[in-house]
Amino acid sequence: MLNNLPNLFDRNFAVGFFLPAVLIVFGIHLVLAVYELRPEWLIVGNLRFTDAVVAFGLVWVVAIFLMAINRSLVRLLEGYNWPDWLKDWAKHCFRKNAVPALTKQSKIEAARKRGRTATIPKDHGERLRLAVEHYPDDERFVLPTPFGNRYRAIEVYSRVAYGLDAVPAWPRLEAVMPKEFRESLASARSQLDFAVNVMFAGALILSVYVSIGIIRCNFPSSSWWLPALSVGVLLLARSISLSALSVFGSYVKAAFDLFRPELAQKLGLSLPLDVAKEREMWTEVSRLMIFRSAVAWERLEKFRAKPNSSKSRRRPKQRKPGRTQKRQSR
């Protein structure tokens, strides 16, 4: 959160956190109005300028609170600490929906390496695309929720493609991105944050409505639309979150595709032209980052960038004798 404090006044903060905070404050205001618990100063006819300032400050505080708990909300949606039976069900779905396409693709690639022509079903391309977008590459990394598995599919991309673990490498990669790309990435992230926070807003408003109704043992019959609207907002935001996650993931994967050379250069390494050697290099870099491995750093010796000795060996330019003689004669 502290890293984002300078961005409290930009467009991405307004989209990702301030607008959902407005929804939360307004929704709870409606709940209080339904149960006739709304303070007098919140009634529109009694609203003064100072009250409006207080309301705006309240929205701002809620927005900052959403920023503070953003990581926790995302991890909750990913399915961390959810019941094991949900994870078992997700693994069953992985074996049913993803494994056949991934296994078929492995057989196709093995046949191509042997110089043979493999039989490819008509729907294989679409099934493979859905498998790699909706699930990670291995059952060990499957999470209980669709949101979590799509997030995992983004995280494993760089490891599967290049041997580079995305989680520890991301802060370093982000540091070498051009400003224009970082802005596009932040814009995509703000849309994802907006969807996640609107989901939280719908769940929170519904929880407040139900809690007050249980405490008072009374659910007003004329207010059925409020919980229905909250559920509708929650479901709509869930659908938007999956779409926004796909867009955000495209930028994350593009970052690894485009800016690996800059990352290698900043780490003092030379990016190999050979694919197998590059994978070996990034695997050692991942071990260094994850396990604080000095041995991995030593094994990176052969990938270290060599200083350009040609520049250091250049001789200084010598003046022509004719010019020197003319200056001396003067």
C-alpha positions in Angstrom: 0.0 0.0 0.0 2.8 2.5 0.9 4.2 2.3 -2.6 0.8 3.4 -3.9 0.4 6.5 -1.7 1.8 8.9 -4.4 -0.9 7.7 -6.7 -3.9 8.7 -4.5 -4.8 11.4 -6.9 -4.5 9.8 -10.3 -7.1 8.3 -12.7 -6.2 4.7 -11.8 -6.9 5.3 -8.1 -10.2 6.9 -9.0 -11.3 4.0 -11.1 -10.0 1.2 -9.0 -10.8 2.4 -5.5 -12.6 5.7 -5.3 -15.6 4.7 -7.4 -16.1 1.4 -5.5 -15.8 3.4 -2.2 -18.7 5.6 -3.5 -20.7 2.5 -4.1 -20.0 1.2 -0.6 -21.0 4.4 1.1 -24.1 4.9 -1.0 -25.2 1.3 -0.6 -24.8 1.4 3.2 -26.7 4.7 3.2 -29.6 3.0 1.4 -29.5 0.1 3.9 -29.7 2.6 6.8 -32.5 4.4 5.1 -34.5 1.2 4.6 -34.3 0.4 8.3 -34.8 4.1 9.3 -31.4 4.3 10.9 -30.0 7.0 8.7 -28.6 10.0 10.7 -30.4 13.3 10.0 -27.3 15.0 8.6 -27.3 12.3 5.8 -30.8 13.3 4.6 -30.4 15.2 1.4 -32.6 18.0 2.5 -30.6 18.6 5.6 -27.2 18.2 4.0 -24.9 21.2 4.6 -21.6 22.0 3.0 -19.6 20.7 6.0 -21.6 17.5 5.9 -20.8 17.1 2.3 -17.1 17.5 3.0 -17.4 14.9 5.8 -19.1 12.5 3.4 -16.4 13.1 0.7 -13.7 12.4 3.4 -15.5 9.3 4.4 -15.5 8.0 0.8 -11.8 8.9 0.6 -11.0 6.9 3.7 -12.9 3.9 2.4 -11.0 4.1 -0.8 -7.7 4.0 1.0 -9.0 1.1 3.1 -9.8 -0.8 -0.1 -6.3 -0.1 -1.3 -4.9 -1.4 1.9 -6.8 -4.7 1.8 -6.5 -5.1 -2.0 -4.0 -8.0 -1.8 -6.1 -9.8 0.8 -9.2 -9.5 -1.4 -7.4 -10.8 -4.4 -6.0 -13.8 -2.5 -9.5 -14.4 -1.1 -10.9 -14.5 -4.6 -8.0 -16.8 -5.7 -9.2 -19.3 -3.2 -6.4 -19.3 -0.6 -7.5 -21.0 2.7 -10.7 -22.2 1.2 -12.1 -25.7 2.1 -10.1 -28.6 0.7 -13.2 -30.2 -0.9 -13.5 -27.1 -3.2 -9.9 -27.6 -4.2 -10.5 -31.3 -4.9 -13.4 -30.3 -7.1 -11.3 -27.8 -9.0 -8.7 -30.5 -9.6 -11.4 -32.8 -10.9 -12.4 -30.0 -13.3 -8.7 -29.6 -14.3 -8.4 -33.2 -15.1 -11.6 -33.2 -17.1 -11.2 -29.9 -19.0 -7.5 -29.1 -19.3 -5.5 -32.4 -19.1 -6.9 -33.9 -22.4 -6.0 -30.8 -24.4 -2.5 -30.5 -22.7 -1.8 -34.2 -23.2 -2.8 -34.0 -26.8 -0.6 -31.0 -27.4 2.4 -32.8 -25.9 1.8 -35.7 -28.3 1.6 -33.4 -31.2 4.8 -31.6 -30.3 6.6 -35.0 -29.7 5.5 -36.2 -33.2 6.7 -32.9 -34.8 10.1 -33.3 -33.1 10.4 -36.8 -34.7 9.5 -35.4 -38.1 6.0 -37.0 -38.2 2.7 -35.5 -39.0 0.2 -35.6 -36.0 -3.5 -35.8 -36.3 -5.1 -32.7 -34.9 -8.8 -32.6 -34.0 -10.8 -29.6 -35.3 -11.6 -28.3 -31.8 -8.1 -28.9 -30.4 -7.0 -25.3 -30.8 -9.9 -23.8 -28.9 -9.7 -26.4 -26.2 -6.0 -25.8 -25.8 -6.5 -22.1 -25.6 -9.1 -22.4 -22.9 -6.9 -24.9 -21.0 -3.9 -22.6 -20.9 -6.0 -19.5 -20.1 -8.2 -21.0 -17.4 -5.7 -23.4 -15.6 -2.0 -23.6 -14.6 0.3 -26.1 -16.2 0.1 -28.7 -13.4 -2.4 -30.1 -11.0 -0.3 -29.1 -8.0 -0.9 -25.4 -8.7 -4.7 -25.7 -9.1 -6.8 -23.4 -6.8 -10.4 -23.7 -5.7 -11.8 -20.8 -7.8 -11.9 -19.9 -11.5 -10.4 -16.5 -10.7 -7.5 -18.1 -8.8 -6.8 -20.6 -11.6 -6.8 -17.9 -14.3 -4.4 -15.9 -12.1 -2.2 -18.9 -11.7 -2.3 -19.4 -15.5 -0.8 -15.9 -15.8 1.8 -16.6 -13.1 3.2 -19.8 -14.6 3.5 -18.4 -18.1 7.1 -17.1 -17.8 8.2 -20.3 -16.1 6.8 -22.6 -18.7 8.0 -20.4 -21.6 11.4 -19.2 -20.3 12.2 -20.9 -17.0 11.7 -17.6 -15.1 9.5 -17.7 -12.0 7.1 -14.7 -12.3 6.4 -14.0 -8.7 10.0 -13.1 -7.5 11.0 -11.7 -10.9 8.0 -9.3 -11.3 9.3 -6.4 -9.1 12.6 -6.5 -10.9 11.0 -6.7 -14.3 8.6 -3.8 -13.5 11.6 -1.6 -12.7 13.0 -1.9 -16.3 9.7 -1.4 -18.1 9.3 1.8 -20.1 7.0 4.4 -18.7 4.4 4.1 -21.5 4.1 0.3 -20.9 3.8 0.8 -17.1 1.0 3.2 -17.6 -0.9 0.8 -19.8 -0.3 -2.0 -17.3 -1.5 0.2 -14.4 -4.7 1.1 -16.4 -5.4 -2.6 -17.0 -4.8 -3.3 -13.3 -7.1 -0.5 -12.2 -10.0 -2.1 -14.2 -9.3 -5.4 -12.4 -9.2 -3.6 -9.0 -12.5 -1.9 -9.8 -14.2 -5.3 -10.5 -12.7 -6.9 -7.3 -13.7 -3.9 -5.1 -17.2 -3.8 -6.6 -17.6 -7.5 -5.8 -16.6 -6.6 -2.2 -19.0 -3.7 -2.2 -21.9 -5.9 -3.2 -21.1 -8.6 -0.6 -20.6 -5.9 2.1 -23.9 -4.2 1.4 -25.7 -7.5 1.4 -24.1 -8.5 4.6 -25.0 -5.3 6.4 -28.6 -5.6 5.2 -28.9 -9.2 6.4 -27.1 -8.5 9.7 -29.4 -5.6 10.6 -32.5 -7.6 9.6 -31.4 -10.5 11.8 -30.7 -8.2 14.8 -34.0 -6.4 14.5 -35.9 -9.7 13.5 -37.5 -7.7 10.7 -36.9 -7.6 6.9 -39.0 -4.8 5.4 -41.1 -6.3 2.6 -40.8 -3.2 0.4 -37.0 -3.4 0.4 -36.5 -6.8 -1.4 -35.0 -4.9 -4.3 -31.9 -3.9 -2.3 -30.5 -7.4 -1.6 -31.5 -8.5 -5.1 -29.6 -5.5 -6.5 -26.6 -6.3 -4.3 -26.5 -9.9 -5.6 -26.8 -8.7 -9.1 -23.9 -6.2 -8.7 -21.8 -9.0 -7.1 -22.4 -11.4 -10.0 -21.9 -8.7 -12.7 -18.6 -7.7 -11.0 -17.5 -11.3 -10.9 -18.0 -11.6 -14.7 -16.2 -8.3 -15.3 -13.3 -9.4 -13.0 -12.6 -12.5 -15.2 -12.6 -10.4 -18.3 -10.4 -7.7 -16.7 -8.0 -10.4 -15.4 -7.6 -11.7 -19.0 -6.6 -8.2 -20.2 -4.3 -7.6 -17.3 -2.7 -11.1 -17.9 -2.0 -10.2 -21.5 0.1 -7.2 -20.4 1.9 -9.3 -17.8 2.8 -12.0 -20.3 3.8 -9.3 -22.8 6.1 -7.8 -20.3 8.1 -11.0 -19.9 8.2 -11.5 -23.7 9.4 -8.0 -24.4 11.6 -6.9 -21.5 13.6 -10.0 -20.6 16.7 -8.6 -22.3 16.6 -5.4 -20.3 16.2 -7.4 -17.1 19.2 -9.6 -18.0 21.3 -6.5 -18.7 20.4 -5.0 -15.3 21.3 -8.2 -13.6 24.7 -8.1 -15.3 23.9 -11.0 -17.5 24.0 -11.6 -21.3 20.9 -13.1 -22.8 21.9 -16.3 -24.7 20.8 -16.8 -28.2 20.3 -20.5 -27.6 16.9 -21.3 -26.2 18.0 -24.1 -23.9 20.8 -21.9 -22.4 18.4 -19.1 -21.9 16.0 -21.4 -20.0 19.0 -22.6 -17.9 20.0 -19.0 -17.1 16.5 -17.9 -16.0 16.1 -21.1 -13.9 19.2 -20.2 -12.0 18.1 -16.6 -11.6 14.8 -17.9 -10.2 16.7 -20.1 -7.7 18.7 -17.1 -6.7 15.6 -15.0 -6.1 13.5 -17.6 -4.3 16.1 -19.5 -2.3 18.8 -16.8 -1.8 21.1 -19.3 -3.4 24.7 -18.2 -3.6 25.5 -21.4 -5.6 23.0 -20.3 -8.2 24.7 -17.0 -8.5 28.0 -18.8 -9.0 26.5 -21.0 -11.7 25.5 -17.8 -13.5 29.2 -17.0 -14.1 29.1 -18.2 -17.7 26.2 -15.9 -18.5 27.8 -12.8 -17.1 28.1 -9.9 -19.6 31.7 -9.4 -20.6 32.9 -5.8 -20.6 33.3 -4.2 -24.0 37.1 -4.3 -24.3 37.2 -2.7 -27.8 36.3 0.7 -26.5 38.9 0.6 -23.7 41.6 -0.4 -26.2 41.0 2.5 -28.5 44.0 4.8 -28.8 43.5 8.5 -28.4 43.5 10.5 -31.6 46.9 12.0 -32.5 47.2 15.4 -34.0 48.5 15.7 -37.5 52.1 17.0 -37.6 51.2 19.7 -40.1 48.8 21.4 -37.7 51.3 21.2 -34.8 54.0 22.8 -36.9 51.7 25.6 -37.9 50.8 26.3 -34.3 54.4 26.3 -33.2 55.3 28.7 -36.0 52.6 31.1 -34.8 
